[in-house]
């Protein structure tokens, strides 16, 4: 983030577990979401009527929001993939 002069407006410590309700609220504010699991990338539509598959993709096996999660404008990035971040961050 520093290399691209991106300012982080909020950091949530790992000790604070974000649950399904938090994931739904984040996705409702986004227009699109990219989820990375290893090299596999999936893209979903955001908004209040987001699909159940999109919500499930955001959550790990424990039911908590997967990390890292970043909100970039109206795009939500869940998980890490260098190419996906590069596309959104330019």
C-alpha positions, 0 to 999 in steps of 0.5 A: 500500500505504501508503494502506491501511496494508498492511505489506510483509513481503518484497520481492524485487528485480527482479534476482532472477528467479523461475522456474517452480518458484518460481511453482508453489511460490507457487501451491501455498500459495494457494487462489486466484489473480488474474492481470491482463494489462492490463485482462484479468483471469483467476481460477484455483484454487490448491493443489498440483493447480493447472492448467497454464494457471494456471502459464502465466498467471503467467509472462512471455515469458521464463519468469520470474514476472510482476511485480508479484506479491503474496501477500495471505493465501491469495490470489495476485495476479499483474500489476497491475490497480487493480480486482483489487487493490482487491477483494482489499485491500478 
